[in-house]
């Protein structure tokens, strides 16, 4: 009787459906035969005997009640049903291998993931990162964006966040002051001339970082009673604001530690050393629901030490 003529058999219900999952060891053996082209090579890869591979193939065929292979002379080749079955399971085995390799790589690699706001990463963290990496060459640092408008999406080991220091589920400590000073580009200063007093800034185009009220607060703090214009470009974050400053669009209130590289090279100029604080700072945050790895703690200590030396 041909195998396909069975109405019931191993692995089959009376209605023709399969009664349980296929024998996975047998499926693995078949996949190796189909991929490598021979029982011998499959046996070598699986570290079992060729007879054991053949036995696994036979058990799978009995389970399916379908001949997956056939003889072509002395060679064992896939039948039409075998080719179709291999095409179906090949993607699953590829995903399984990739997932396994990824897990093993992670286990063998010392990784720490930190999330940052873009300007803090570009202006403060990344310029210092070579120091840490030179001292700790076996630790891999993954740097990702922190969505400061929705910190709930953060799954990193640690993050440097901007705000008032209170986030549910996180332990935070203040790392860098959020105070701001007025700045402009060197090109802007050459074009408009030296700015001697805060009152002169009222005549200059002003750029706004996230909202338009901070300039008003700064002028009030300096004793300037005239209301500054609420016009001028409004940028979503500090990185875009910095780009506006560098382009010579106007003056902006920015956080000095984050733009230090641009101040040092003369691209950006601090107009006055007259800071203002809006109650928000940069905090180093770690999750309360998981233990930090030793490498994470090492990076954490280094960050705190770098911030203390500002």
C-alpha positions as CSV (number, residue, x, y, z in Angstrom):
1,X,0.0,0.0,0.0
2,X,1.3,3.4,-0.9
3,X,2.0,5.7,2.1
4,X,-0.5,8.3,0.8
5,X,-3.2,5.7,0.8
6,X,-3.3,5.4,4.6
7,X,-6.5,6.9,6.2
8,X,-4.9,6.8,9.6
9,X,-1.4,6.1,10.9
10,X,1.3,7.4,13.2
11,X,0.7,11.0,13.9
12,X,-2.7,11.2,12.2
13,X,-6.2,11.5,13.6
14,X,-9.2,9.7,12.0
15,X,-10.2,12.9,10.2
16,X,-6.7,13.2,8.6
17,X,-5.4,15.9,10.9
18,X,-2.1,15.7,12.8
19,X,-2.5,14.7,16.4
20,X,0.5,16.6,17.8
21,X,3.7,18.5,16.8
22,X,6.0,16.8,14.4
23,X,9.1,15.1,15.9
24,X,11.5,18.0,16.0
25,X,14.7,15.9,16.0
26,X,13.4,14.2,12.8
27,X,12.5,17.6,11.2
28,X,16.0,18.9,12.1
29,X,17.6,15.8,10.4
30,X,15.5,16.3,7.3
31,X,16.4,20.0,7.1
32,X,20.1,19.1,7.3
33,X,19.7,16.4,4.5
34,X,17.8,18.9,2.3
35,X,20.2,21.7,2.9
36,X,23.5,19.8,2.7
37,X,22.5,17.3,0.0
38,X,23.4,14.0,1.6
39,X,22.8,11.8,4.7
40,X,26.6,11.7,5.3
41,X,27.1,15.4,5.5
42,X,23.9,15.8,7.6
43,X,25.3,13.2,10.0
44,X,28.6,15.0,10.2
45,X,26.9,18.4,11.0
46,X,24.6,16.8,13.6
47,X,27.4,14.7,15.2
48,X,25.4,11.5,14.9
49,X,25.8,8.4,12.7
50,X,24.4,8.2,9.1
51,X,22.1,5.4,10.2
52,X,20.7,7.6,13.0
53,X,20.0,10.3,10.4
54,X,18.3,7.8,8.1
55,X,16.2,6.5,11.1
56,X,15.1,10.1,11.9
57,X,14.1,10.7,8.2
58,X,12.1,7.4,8.2
59,X,10.3,8.4,11.4
60,X,9.3,11.8,9.9
61,X,8.1,10.2,6.8
62,X,6.0,7.7,8.8
63,X,4.6,10.6,10.9
64,X,3.6,12.5,7.8
65,X,2.6,9.4,5.8
66,X,4.5,11.1,2.9
67,X,7.7,10.1,1.1
68,X,10.0,13.1,1.4
69,X,12.9,11.5,-0.4
70,X,13.4,9.1,-3.3
71,X,16.2,7.2,-4.9
72,X,17.9,8.6,-8.1
73,X,20.4,5.8,-8.9
74,X,22.5,5.5,-5.8
75,X,21.7,9.1,-4.6
76,X,19.0,10.0,-2.2
77,X,17.1,13.1,-3.5
78,X,14.1,15.1,-2.3
79,X,10.7,14.1,-3.7
80,X,8.3,16.9,-4.9
81,X,6.6,16.8,-1.5
82,X,10.0,16.9,0.2
83,X,11.1,20.0,-1.8
84,X,7.8,21.8,-0.9
85,X,8.2,20.8,2.8
86,X,11.8,22.0,2.8
87,X,10.8,25.4,1.3
88,X,8.3,25.8,4.1
89,X,10.5,24.9,7.0
90,X,13.7,26.6,5.7
91,X,12.7,30.1,6.8
92,X,11.9,28.8,10.3
93,X,15.3,27.2,10.7
94,X,17.0,30.4,9.5
95,X,15.1,32.5,12.1
96,X,16.0,30.0,14.8
97,X,19.7,30.0,13.9
98,X,19.8,33.8,13.7
99,X,18.1,34.1,17.1
100,X,20.5,31.6,18.7
101,X,23.6,33.3,17.2
102,X,22.3,36.7,18.5
103,X,21.7,35.4,22.0
104,X,25.2,33.7,22.1
105,X,26.8,36.9,20.8
106,X,25.1,38.9,23.5
107,X,26.2,36.5,26.2
108,X,29.8,36.5,25.0
109,X,29.9,40.3,24.6
110,X,30.0,42.8,27.4
111,X,27.5,45.4,26.3
112,X,26.0,48.4,28.0
113,X,23.2,50.4,26.3
114,X,22.7,54.1,27.2
115,X,20.0,56.4,25.8
116,X,20.6,60.1,25.3
117,X,19.1,63.3,24.0
118,X,20.9,64.0,20.6
119,X,22.6,67.3,21.6
120,X,23.9,65.8,24.9
121,X,25.2,62.9,23.0
122,X,27.0,64.9,20.3
123,X,28.2,67.8,22.5
124,X,29.1,66.0,25.8
125,X,29.0,62.2,25.9
126,X,30.5,61.2,22.6
127,X,33.5,63.6,22.7
128,X,34.4,62.0,26.1
129,X,33.6,58.4,25.1
130,X,37.1,57.6,23.7
131,X,38.5,58.0,27.2
132,X,36.2,55.4,28.6
133,X,36.7,53.0,25.6
134,X,40.5,53.2,25.8
135,X,40.4,52.3,29.4
136,X,37.7,49.6,29.0
137,X,38.3,48.1,25.5
138,X,36.2,44.9,26.2
139,X,33.0,46.8,27.0
140,X,30.8,47.6,24.0
141,X,28.7,50.7,24.3
142,X,25.4,50.9,22.5
143,X,24.2,54.5,22.2
144,X,20.5,55.1,21.3
145,X,18.2,58.1,21.2
146,X,16.2,58.9,24.3
147,X,12.7,60.1,23.4
148,X,12.4,62.8,26.0
149,X,8.7,63.3,25.2
150,X,8.0,59.7,26.1
151,X,10.6,58.2,28.4
152,X,8.2,55.2,29.0
153,X,9.5,53.7,25.8
154,X,13.1,53.5,27.1
155,X,14.5,50.0,27.5
156,X,18.2,50.9,27.8
157,X,20.4,49.9,30.8
158,X,20.7,53.6,31.8
159,X,19.7,56.9,30.4
160,X,20.6,60.6,30.7
161,X,17.3,62.4,30.9
162,X,16.2,66.0,30.9
163,X,13.6,67.2,33.3
164,X,12.9,67.6,37.0
165,X,14.4,64.2,38.1
166,X,11.2,62.3,38.8
167,X,10.3,59.3,36.6
168,X,8.3,56.4,37.9
169,X,10.3,53.2,38.0
170,X,13.7,54.9,37.8
171,X,16.4,56.0,40.3
172,X,17.8,59.3,39.2
173,X,20.5,61.7,40.3
174,X,21.4,65.1,38.9
175,X,24.3,64.9,36.5
176,X,24.6,68.2,34.6
177,X,23.1,71.6,35.3
178,X,20.5,72.7,32.8
179,X,21.2,76.4,33.2
180,X,21.4,78.4,29.9
181,X,23.5,81.2,28.6
182,X,22.9,83.4,25.5
183,X,25.0,82.4,22.5
184,X,25.4,83.1,18.8
185,X,27.7,82.2,16.0
186,X,31.0,83.9,15.4
187,X,29.8,84.8,11.9
188,X,26.6,86.4,13.4
189,X,28.8,88.5,15.7
190,X,31.0,89.7,12.9
191,X,27.9,90.6,10.9
192,X,26.0,92.5,13.7
193,X,28.9,93.8,15.8
194,X,29.8,93.3,19.4
195,X,26.8,93.1,21.8
196,X,27.6,95.0,25.0
197,X,24.4,95.0,27.0
198,X,21.4,92.7,27.4
199,X,19.2,95.5,26.0
200,X,21.1,95.3,22.7
201,X,19.9,91.7,22.4
202,X,16.3,93.0,22.0
203,X,17.4,94.3,18.6
204,X,18.7,91.0,17.5
205,X,16.8,88.0,16.0
206,X,16.2,85.5,18.7
207,X,15.9,81.7,18.4
208,X,13.7,79.6,20.6
209,X,14.4,76.1,21.9
210,X,11.1,74.2,22.5
211,X,9.1,77.2,23.7
212,X,9.1,81.0,23.5
213,X,9.0,82.1,27.1
214,X,12.6,81.5,28.2
215,X,14.0,84.7,26.6
216,X,11.3,86.7,28.4
217,X,12.4,85.2,31.7
218,X,16.1,85.9,30.9
219,X,15.5,89.5,30.1
220,X,13.4,90.0,33.3
221,X,16.3,88.4,35.3
222,X,18.7,91.0,33.8
223,X,16.4,93.9,34.7
224,X,15.3,94.6,31.2
225,X,11.6,95.5,31.4
226,X,10.8,95.7,27.7
227,X,9.2,92.6,26.4
228,X,11.3,90.7,23.8
229,X,9.6,89.8,20.6
230,X,7.9,86.4,20.5
231,X,8.8,86.0,16.9
232,X,11.7,84.1,15.5
233,X,12.3,80.4,14.6
234,X,11.1,77.8,17.1
235,X,13.1,74.5,17.2
236,X,11.9,71.2,18.7
237,X,15.2,70.4,20.5
238,X,18.6,71.7,21.3
239,X,20.3,70.0,18.4
240,X,18.1,71.8,15.9
241,X,18.6,75.1,17.9
242,X,22.3,74.7,17.7
243,X,22.1,74.2,13.9
244,X,20.1,77.4,13.7
245,X,22.8,79.2,15.7
246,X,25.6,77.9,13.5
247,X,23.7,79.0,10.4
248,X,23.7,82.5,11.8
249,X,19.9,82.8,12.2
250,X,20.2,84.5,15.5
251,X,20.9,84.3,19.2
252,X,19.7,81.5,21.5
253,X,19.7,80.4,25.1
254,X,21.7,77.2,25.3
255,X,23.1,74.9,27.9
256,X,26.9,75.5,28.0
257,X,28.2,72.0,28.9
258,X,26.4,70.6,25.8
259,X,27.9,73.0,23.3
260,X,31.4,73.2,24.8
261,X,33.1,71.7,21.6
262,X,31.5,74.4,19.5
263,X,32.5,77.1,22.0
264,X,36.1,75.8,22.2
265,X,36.6,75.9,18.4
266,X,35.1,79.3,18.1
267,X,32.2,78.3,16.0
268,X,29.8,79.4,18.7
269,X,30.3,82.4,21.0
270,X,28.9,83.0,24.5
271,X,27.6,86.5,24.5
272,X,27.2,87.0,28.2
273,X,28.1,84.8,31.2
274,X,24.6,85.5,32.6
275,X,22.9,82.1,33.1
276,X,19.3,81.4,33.7
277,X,17.8,78.2,35.2
278,X,14.3,76.9,34.4
279,X,14.2,74.1,37.0
280,X,15.2,71.3,34.6
281,X,18.5,69.5,34.6
282,X,20.1,66.4,33.2
283,X,19.8,63.3,35.3
284,X,21.5,59.9,35.2
285,X,18.7,57.4,35.5
286,X,18.8,53.6,36.1
287,X,15.9,51.2,36.2
288,X,14.7,50.1,39.7
289,X,13.3,46.7,38.5
290,X,16.7,45.3,37.4
291,X,20.2,45.0,38.7
292,X,22.9,47.0,36.8
293,X,25.7,44.8,35.5
294,X,29.2,45.4,36.7
295,X,30.1,47.0,33.3
296,X,27.0,49.2,33.6
297,X,28.1,50.3,37.1
298,X,31.6,51.1,35.8
299,X,30.1,53.4,33.1
300,X,27.8,54.9,35.7
301,X,30.7,55.8,38.0
302,X,32.7,57.2,35.0
303,X,29.8,59.4,33.9
304,X,29.4,60.8,37.4
305,X,33.1,61.5,37.7
306,X,33.2,63.3,34.3
307,X,30.2,65.4,35.3
308,X,31.8,66.3,38.6
309,X,34.9,67.7,36.7
310,X,32.9,70.2,34.7
